[in-house]
Each structure stands twice: as C-alpha cells, then as structure tokens.
Amino acid sequence: MLNLERLRTLDALARHGSVSAAADGLHVTTSAVSQQMAKLEREVGQRLVARNGRGVRLTDAGRLLADHAARILSQVELAQSDIEAQRGQVVGEVRLGAFPTAARGLFPGTLAALRDRHPDLRVTTVEVEPETGIRSVIRGDLDVAVVLDWSNKRLPVPGGLAHARLLDDVPDVAMPADHPLAGRAEVDLEEFADDDWVSWPEGEFCHDWLVFTLRSKGFEPRIAHLAGEHHTQLALIAAGLGVCVAPRLGRGPVPEGVALVPVRQRMLRHVYAVWRADADRRPSIRAAGEALRTAADTPR
C-alpha cells in the first residue's frame, strides 16, 4: 500500500526540483524529505531518486510514480472538496496570497468579512508577486492567489487553474509637484521620454511591463531607481528624483510634493483571483472568493 504523505513528498520533489525546495514547500526539514523518499523506495522496491552533482534527479521509475502521485493527489483534493461541499460548512484553513497593493487594498476588508461570517475558518495570508502566486497555487502552497496583468501584457494562467475577475485598476503617472506637466488634466507617456523613471525591481512582472510599455511609445526609458514598495517609489518622486506609474489600488496617502495625473490612453491593471480548479467546490474557497469580490467592489 502506497503511503499518501510519501507520495506528496515525491510530488513536491518532482515539482520543486530539489530536496531543499521540496522541504520548503512542504514546511518540513530536508532530512524529513530524504527519510520519506527512502521509505517510499523500500515500499516500491525501486530507486526513485539518483544523485545529480550536488542535487538529485528522479529516475525513470521516479518520474513514472510522480506522474501517478500528481493525479492521486488531485483526486484527493477533489474528494476533500466534495466532502466539504456536502457538509456545506465553511471550516478548516484557507491560505491567501496577493501582490502588495492588493494585500493592502483588499485583504483588510476580506479578512474582516471572513472572520465575521465564518468564525470557524482559519485564514492565513502572505504577500507574493503574481507569477510566484500562481506557482504557489499550482504547488498547493496557497489556496487562492490574487494576481494581476495589464491590458497590453497578459499573465498566462496555466491549465488546471480557475480564475475570476475582481477589478480593473486605473493607474496614474506620479511626478514631482513642480514638474512642468503636473498641472495637466491628462498626459501621454511619451511626454516623459526625457525623465528619470522609478520602477519595480528587475525581474518582476510589473517592471517588465513598464519597460515594454515605454519602449512601445518610441523611447528607451531611463530607469534610475528600483523600489518594490509603492510608498518608497512615491517618496523618491516627492524628492524630485523621477516619475513613476502609480496604481490606485492600495495607494494610501500621497506624500506632499507629489502630483498625480491620469494617462490619456488609459492603462488598466486587471486584478483577479486564481485557485485550483479541482478545489472549486470547497466552501472555504468559495467564501474567500466572495469576500474578495465584496472587498473589490467596496468604494475606496
């Protein structure tokens, strides 16, 4: 008889690619992963992992069993969803992740609503970038992730995931209050070709979007400063150190010395929730989705 927890360990090793990453995903030690794999190998009577330099790789038997493990675990998730749905109670735990401005703009209202409506539901949250959030849902580290893409740069949603729109966020251009364009009713992005720009860190989806968008306007942006937090970006703008795109969701108070001007050709951030399709019937997932939609619809 194959042990479900050992199959879960094999699945994590196959998805993460290393013992240390699998241990992080399962929230256990690396020695626990190694022990579970050794027991699973004894159960099946074959080697499932082999040394590969400093790491390990799955053998042919390991890959074969990992494929079965993924399907088995998906069926277990589906069974749990059906049992929860039949019981109809919103209980247990739901794990939510969101990119920072969504966490700031949506989570307070979402969590308060879930606490009031479903006191027996335990909710945990974490800030994650969109691509990381999607990977975490696929791995099973998160139940629901709030992610984003842009009207001119979409974020692919892999098969096996369900998603629902929450809101469209309209960003502005933030600039120093004494900037020549600060008094305008609207601006075009190409008017900032000679300005320094403040952007998100390199490698993040929004940084790639900004560079792609500004290049499409016919100029190479001069990225002078990188900051992941929007409050940090606005503080740099207030100091006269450049301009930036400032989304409205979760924006909060704007520092003195910063002017916000809408863009004539509107840019939209599409904000939506994603979850595993095989968990779609879980009452806790549905309750989290409803609370997120209510928070998204609340005027800010």
C-alpha positions in Angstrom: 0.0 0.0 0.0 1.5 3.4 -1.0 1.6 6.0 1.7 -0.2 9.3 0.7 2.2 11.5 2.6 5.2 9.9 0.9 3.5 10.4 -2.5 3.0 14.0 -1.5 6.8 14.3 -0.8 7.6 12.7 -4.2 5.2 15.1 -5.9 6.9 18.1 -4.1 10.3 16.8 -5.2 9.2 16.5 -8.8 7.6 20.0 -8.8 10.3 21.9 -7.0 13.3 20.1 -8.4 15.5 19.8 -5.3 15.3 18.4 -1.8 15.7 21.8 -0.1 13.0 23.4 -2.2 10.6 20.4 -1.7 11.2 20.8 2.1 10.4 24.5 2.0 7.2 23.8 0.0 6.1 21.1 2.5 7.3 23.1 5.5 9.5 20.3 6.8 13.2 19.6 7.1 15.4 18.3 4.3 16.1 15.2 6.4 12.4 14.6 6.7 12.1 14.7 2.8 15.1 12.3 2.5 13.6 9.9 5.1 10.2 9.8 3.3 11.8 9.2 0.0 13.9 6.3 1.4 10.8 4.7 2.9 8.9 5.1 -0.4 11.7 3.5 -2.3 11.5 0.5 0.1 7.8 0.3 -0.4 8.0 0.2 -4.2 11.3 -1.8 -4.3 13.0 0.6 -6.8 15.2 3.6 -6.8 13.2 6.7 -7.3 16.0 9.4 -7.0 19.6 9.4 -8.1 22.5 11.7 -7.3 23.0 14.5 -9.8 26.0 16.6 -8.9 25.2 18.2 -5.6 21.5 17.6 -6.0 19.2 14.7 -7.0 17.1 13.8 -10.0 14.2 11.5 -10.5 14.9 8.1 -12.1 12.6 6.8 -14.8 10.6 4.9 -12.1 10.6 8.1 -10.0 9.1 10.1 -12.9 6.5 7.5 -13.6 5.4 7.3 -9.9 5.5 11.1 -9.7 3.0 11.4 -12.6 0.7 9.0 -10.8 1.2 10.8 -7.5 0.1 14.1 -9.1 -3.1 12.5 -10.3 -3.7 10.8 -7.0 -3.3 14.0 -5.0 -5.6 15.8 -7.4 -8.2 13.2 -6.8 -7.7 13.5 -3.0 -8.2 17.3 -3.3 -11.3 16.7 -5.3 -12.6 14.2 -2.7 -11.9 16.7 0.1 -13.8 19.4 -1.9 -16.8 17.1 -2.4 -16.9 16.2 1.3 -16.7 19.9 2.3 -19.3 20.8 -0.2 -21.7 18.1 1.0 -21.2 19.2 4.6 -21.7 22.8 3.5 -19.7 24.3 6.3 -17.0 26.9 5.9 -14.4 25.5 8.3 -10.7 24.5 8.3 -8.0 26.6 6.8 -7.7 28.8 3.7 -4.4 30.3 2.6 -4.4 33.5 0.6 -1.7 35.3 -1.2 -1.6 38.7 -3.1 0.8 41.2 -4.6 1.5 44.0 -2.2 -1.0 46.7 -3.3 -3.8 44.1 -3.5 -2.9 42.8 0.0 -3.1 46.4 1.3 -6.2 47.3 -0.6 -8.2 44.1 -0.4 -7.1 41.9 2.5 -8.3 44.1 5.4 -11.9 44.0 4.2 -11.7 40.4 3.0 -10.3 39.1 6.3 -12.7 41.1 8.4 -15.7 39.7 6.4 -14.4 36.1 6.7 -13.9 36.5 10.4 -17.4 37.8 10.9 -19.2 35.4 8.6 -17.2 32.3 9.2 -15.6 32.3 12.7 -14.5 28.6 12.4 -12.4 29.3 9.3 -8.7 30.0 9.8 -7.3 32.3 7.3 -3.6 32.9 6.6 -2.1 35.4 4.2 1.2 36.3 2.5 2.4 38.9 0.1 3.6 37.3 -3.2 4.3 38.6 -6.7 1.8 37.4 -9.4 4.0 34.8 -11.0 5.0 33.4 -7.6 1.4 33.4 -6.5 0.4 31.3 -9.5 3.2 28.8 -8.9 2.2 28.6 -5.2 -1.3 27.7 -6.1 -0.2 25.0 -8.5 2.1 23.6 -5.9 -0.6 23.6 -3.3 1.2 26.1 -1.0 -1.7 28.6 -1.5 -5.4 28.0 -1.9 -6.1 31.4 -3.6 -3.8 34.0 -5.1 -4.7 37.5 -6.1 -2.7 38.3 -9.2 -2.6 40.9 -12.0 -1.8 41.6 -15.5 -2.1 44.6 -17.8 -4.3 45.4 -20.8 -1.2 45.2 -23.1 0.7 42.4 -21.3 -1.2 39.4 -20.1 -0.1 36.9 -17.4 -0.7 33.3 -18.7 -2.9 31.2 -16.4 -1.9 27.5 -16.7 -4.4 24.8 -17.2 -5.9 23.3 -14.1 -6.5 26.7 -12.5 -9.7 28.6 -12.3 -9.9 32.4 -12.1 -12.3 35.2 -11.5 -12.0 38.9 -12.2 -12.0 41.2 -9.1 -11.5 44.7 -10.5 -9.7 46.9 -13.1 -7.2 49.3 -11.6 -6.5 52.6 -13.4 -3.0 53.9 -12.6 -1.8 57.5 -12.9 1.6 59.0 -13.5 3.2 60.3 -10.3 5.6 63.3 -10.7 7.1 66.0 -8.5 4.6 68.8 -7.8 6.8 71.3 -9.7 7.1 69.1 -12.8 6.2 71.0 -16.0 3.3 68.6 -16.6 2.0 68.5 -13.0 -0.9 70.9 -13.8 -2.2 69.0 -16.8 -5.6 67.2 -16.8 -4.1 64.3 -18.7 -0.7 63.3 -20.0 0.8 60.9 -22.6 3.6 58.5 -21.5 5.8 59.6 -24.4 5.9 63.1 -22.8 8.2 61.7 -20.1 10.9 60.4 -22.5 13.5 62.7 -21.0 12.6 62.0 -17.4 14.2 59.6 -15.0 11.9 56.7 -14.0 11.3 54.9 -10.8 10.4 51.3 -11.4 9.7 48.0 -9.6 12.7 45.6 -9.2 14.1 44.0 -12.3 12.6 40.6 -13.0 9.2 41.4 -11.6 6.2 41.3 -13.9 5.4 45.0 -13.5 9.0 46.1 -14.2 8.9 44.1 -17.4 5.5 45.6 -18.3 6.8 49.2 -17.7 9.9 48.8 -19.9 7.8 47.0 -22.6 5.1 49.8 -22.5 7.5 52.7 -22.6 9.5 51.2 -25.4 6.2 50.8 -27.4 5.8 54.6 -27.0 9.0 55.0 -29.0 11.7 55.6 -26.4 14.1 53.7 -24.2 13.2 54.5 -20.5 15.9 55.8 -18.3 15.3 53.7 -15.2 17.2 55.5 -12.4 15.7 53.9 -9.2 14.2 50.5 -8.4 11.8 50.0 -5.4 9.3 47.3 -4.8 7.1 49.3 -2.4 4.9 52.0 -3.9 5.3 54.2 -0.8 9.1 54.1 -1.4 8.5 55.0 -5.1 6.3 58.0 -4.1 8.9 59.1 -1.6 11.5 59.2 -4.3 9.1 61.2 -6.5 8.5 63.7 -3.7 12.2 64.2 -3.5 12.3 65.2 -7.2 14.1 62.0 -8.3 11.9 61.0 -11.2 8.4 59.9 -12.3 6.6 56.6 -11.9 3.4 54.8 -12.7 1.2 54.8 -9.5 -1.7 52.3 -9.4 -4.8 53.4 -7.4 -5.5 50.1 -5.6 -4.0 50.2 -2.1 -2.3 53.6 -2.8 -3.0 55.2 0.6 -2.0 58.8 1.4 0.2 60.5 -1.2 3.2 62.4 0.1 3.3 66.2 -0.1 5.1 67.3 -3.2 3.7 64.6 -5.5 1.3 65.3 -8.3 -0.8 62.5 -9.8 -2.1 62.9 -13.4 -4.2 60.4 -15.4 -2.9 59.0 -18.6 -4.9 60.0 -21.8 -4.7 56.5 -23.3 -5.9 54.6 -20.2 -3.8 51.8 -18.9 -5.6 49.0 -16.9 -4.3 46.6 -14.3 -6.6 43.6 -14.4 -6.8 42.1 -10.9 -8.2 38.6 -10.4 -8.2 35.6 -8.1 -6.9 32.2 -9.1 -7.3 28.8 -7.4 -7.0 25.1 -8.3 -10.0 24.0 -10.4 -10.2 20.7 -8.5 -10.8 22.7 -5.3 -13.6 24.7 -6.9 -16.4 23.1 -4.8 -14.7 23.7 -1.4 -16.9 26.1 0.6 -13.8 27.8 2.1 -12.6 28.6 -1.4 -16.0 30.0 -2.4 -16.3 32.0 0.8 -12.8 33.5 0.2 -13.8 34.4 -3.4 -17.0 36.1 -2.3 -15.2 38.1 0.3 -12.6 39.2 -2.1 -15.2 40.3 -4.7 -17.1 42.2 -2.0 -13.8 44.0 -0.9 -13.0 44.7 -4.6 -16.5 46.3 -5.1 -16.2 48.5 -2.0 -15.6 52.1 -3.0 -12.1 53.4 -2.0 
